Amino acid sequence: MDNRKLSGRIWLNLILFGFMGQIAWAVENVYFNTFLFNSVGGSTRDISRMVALSAITAVVTTFLMGTLSDRVGKRKPFICFGYIAWGLTVACFAWISRETVQKLFSLSDTAAVVTATVSIVIVMDCLMTFMGSTGNDAAFNAWITDITVPENRGLAEGALSVLPILATLLVSVGFGAGVTAVGYPVCFLILGAVVVLCGVIGLFTVRDTTVKKQENNGYIKDLIYGFRPTVVRENKYLYLSLVCVCIFNTSVQIFMPYLFIYIQHYLKFDFSTLLSALSIRLIVIAVFVLIGFIAVILLFGKLLDKFGKKHFILLSTLVFIGGLVLISFAATIGRFALLAAVMFCGYGLMMIILNATVRDFTPEGKVGQFQGVRMIFAVLIPMVLGSYIGAFVTQTFASRHDLGTYINDYGESVLVPVPEIFAASAILCVLIVVPSLILRKKIR
């Protein structure tokens, strides 16, 4: 089979699992945070703690299950059953509340109830992350690398990079409206059921790739393979590309966990207002804008395949940084939305280039083992460091803003993310220029 041309079945599964995975991650990254913040009474410190522990869980899981999928020589069981278990754990959040925890543990002290509920949310988030990382981060991402080659990865990554943006838009509007209309429990149940259905469909549609089984070395040796100095030297451009990914994703994680809390409580945006303002004309315009955006991203992916990634990496970085600087000055939701579109264009383009470059430099036969290494640079460091930087910036600058505090559903005053988180993100992302200049000489 000519791997340069992706079949219809591959595109079906790429979009199905890629999109549903991004939907689930978007809900975790956005609405688990707002759920903890608004409904449970957690703080930005609790959010940063949950993000950090979730990142650690994701990395450990990807090491264990990615390496195991290499040794088993199959990706399909990990993808499908991982998604099924993922959906079941998402649905479990429907039963988590202060009231339930109070009754379950016979607690009377409000502070103890909050602490216990926050702890349960964080533990369940880690359990959900284990299932999601098994299906998505470890198996699905390795499967994508298996079925693509450098000559078609620009288009494939173009499609994959669109999915997080579409998922974020759908989640922010659809899930947000759902929470307003029927509450978190019903939304968690529906999302869980859809993710389970995705895994079931995959049992009939996913075709396993031919993965050479890793039988010569022990499992523990395979786990630490990517940390050997000789391996790092032999794959120095892979690790340099991972450094770029790390800087970029850390920059993103400074603002992303707090983005919708910022929109809701700093910009005072209400989803019920959005729903009442919707008209057929606005919906049609939005659909056409979205289609045009997708077409541009996919065209960019094809241009990368044709002309090479190195010609676009600095341009996309500049667009992303410029968008971040601009939205830090946006005082209204309208200006914020317009300027955020610029930022997300740069975000999407950088995702295509950096992710495709990592796949290009990943050695064949070791794809599953390197998924854990990738997760350290792409998830663990960014989510731990980035979320804490975001929380630190909020704690430092919130007192300087009139809208820097918020009274939650329980009458408690908490700090609200402030515009400086976007400026901090832009400043950090400037650091990507140096490794990018070195890397672009070797990018295929």
Secondary structure, DSSP 4 states (H G I P E B T S, - for coil): --TTS--HHHHHHHHHHHHHHHHHHHIIIIIHHHIIIIII---HHHHHHHHHHHHHHHHHHHHHHHHHHHHHT-SHHHHHHHHHHHHHHHHHGGG--HHHHHHHHT---HHHHHHHHHHHHHHHHHHHHHHHIIIIIIIIHHHHHHH--TTTHHHHHHHHHHHHHHHHHHIIIIIHHHHHHH-HHHHHHHHHHHHHHHHHHHHHH----------SS-HHHHHTGGG-HHHHHHTHHHHHHHHHHHHHHHHHHHHGGGHHHHHHHTS---HHHHHHH--HHHHHHHHHHHHHHHHHHHHHHHHHHHH-GGGTHHHHHHHHHHHHHHHTT--SHHHHHHHHHHHHHHHHHHHHHHHHHHHHHSPTT-HHHHHHHHHIIIIIHIIIIIHHHHHHHHHHHGGGSTTSEEE-TTS-EEE---THHHHHHHHHHGGGHHHHHHHTTT--
